[in-house]
């Protein structure tokens, strides 16, 4: 009976509409009131596509500006970045193994350091003008690079400031991503004194937007806000407690709270990533072991100070976006969600955990390719909401595959 | 220190996202209404008229209509298939998936016996919930980290009794004893920093032992006057099942021995797992009317308390840190069933039936996923029946379930977005025998 009934039911099911679901093609991006015919990205190392302490072509292809450009069909499908051949400038860090107790072993990607980009600078400048180390003051004035990376030279090539080269392209749309570098010094040096004041940031941001809107009055913009820097993997990778075997009891462990010169670190402190190499040598353990250096610790007060500065910056950015009718991309919110609960993609939860989480590259500061994809989608959502656009979200599946090569269709066959 | 932090972080990444339990069935959620061919001919609208042994399911008070000893066997064949087309951000545009397109053979079995003029008793064995979702080529299915197989198989044993205090009024009730098993399979994936990609690192198969639970059902029928009008109501209680079983964790090689060694360091052992499922309460109100000598029409309004499927808990005996509480947040829903029967002159041996139902999905959009891609359903049925004077009955039906396309609207809680389309066909017969 089965032999006849089953095919009959299947055939009836087809007739009844059980089948026939067509594959969904990517919708043609409709950019609404936004014009991506000349899209330029300005900003920091995040815009630039730095990952794992270096700049290299295969990872630059996944910078969020590049992903936004692909999603919008910007610049006639040719969004030009200063692509650096492998192993990158500096050679990107790669995980090559793990210590016996599970700590990652990082090494620079092997190979000779290239002398510069493989893509020649277009006459009017690169479309991605993000530069590692760029703060607003440098974006407005700096024209030359600094050793050893010379990132400003690499991008600007002596042809004027970031802003000048942006405007030289008669941009119709600009992504503006500043603020992290003004504040990151407070994290990297373990001291909020190394941050630029909100007042100065506001003044320079106003100056930057004045320059852009004066020369490109019809250009649309998306302003990217600043992530909560104490939550980056660089500041959360090292736990406050060390678990040690209890020599008196087989198989038992006890915890030791690490300390700085002021004593055991209170809850809410952050131990910065470079301390991971000191702790196995005894730093931070109870006296007479040496304490963790202050430069590698953020106290709860310092954390709160940095978070307040981030909030102040983001209020400024949000105000500018509102006043000018620009889109506001909530990078801060995306990182906060990732930090609190992870981001689930296809049933896999990616987190901000150092190395294992998948959302930060191996320097613990810059997003991974997948992290860039999430930022790109924040931008797409913001542009859609502000400019009446219906730009499809970025496809994250290729970013979970080896090499994160953009444009691959390999995932379709998974 | 950083040392074991990697292991802990890896473990968290791998095991936090987890499946919920569900099967795929013919009714909304994972309910299954194919409990008698005569009733299915009129789309299951049978609460008011239930007057054969299948009344044990449809309305136990209807048992009081049964005289003599009656056996009713109702096998079904149900073909189910679900398709999926992906969108960004994951798994991406152009991705197509489908379930295996399987046929399920649920059988309902009833025995009832009249006791004098006013009493009757019987027992039914059936499965009002269940079935399964098995995706094709599970090792390549893009949603395999969420679920590649979910299967739930409850069997209800329902001894029931009914009493007719008057010729027009009946009450009935039964005890519900449920035995059930659950199977789940999903792949474990994790970010592999050595190769900068996400790898399959394992597969987990959860298979429960047989769990059990109890409940009850009850109903009334009132056929006033000459029984031109028929009214009925029934209630089937929620049944809670606690399951214990085994979770088999099998590590899969990624092609990178170094990463595999790290994974092995935090890979969970096979272990005991416990979970629970609440088969929801249902209530039904039915109104039927004889239209002339030949026609009978009935409409049922049914309510299912799917809000009982609020969360799913998975508790692992050896690794309690990986216990899970998954929000499902289903909602109570109604479905409407209506059908017509034509029996020439009211006495002909043959009857012809047709019906329609609308079944509202209880599943919130965020939960629509590979475990159970539910959608509102429209069901069209046709049926026929034959009987003789010896009390032998043969009924048959076919049912086409049309579930519209349902998009996840970009908010699937597992980050797996696209559009599902499901549909099914079923056919069944009921053979009734009377022993005097």
Interface residues (C-beta under 8 A of the other chain):
Chain A: X2 X5 X6 X9 X10 X12 X13 X16 X17 X18 X19 X20 X21 X22 X23 X24 X25 X26 X94 X95 X96 X97 X98 X99 X101 X102 X103 X104 X237 X238 X239 X242 X243 X276 X279 X280 X342 X343 X344 X345 X346 X347 X348 X349 X350 X351 X353 X354 X355 X356 X357 X358 X362 X368 X369 X373 X377 X392 X393 X394 X395 X396 X397 X398 X400 X401 X402 X403 X404 X409 X411 X412 X413 X414
Chain B: X1 X2 X3 X4 X5 X6 X7 X9 X10 X12 X13 X16 X17 X77 X78 X79 X81 X83 X84 X85 X86 X87 X88 X89 X90 X91 X92 X93 X94 X95 X96 X101 X103 X140 X142 X143 X144 X145 X146 X186 X189 X190 X191 X193 X194 X195 X196 X197 X198 X258 X261 X262 X265 X398 X400 X401 X402 X405 X410 X413 X414 X415 X416 X418 X419 X420 X421 X422 X423 X424 X425 X426 X427
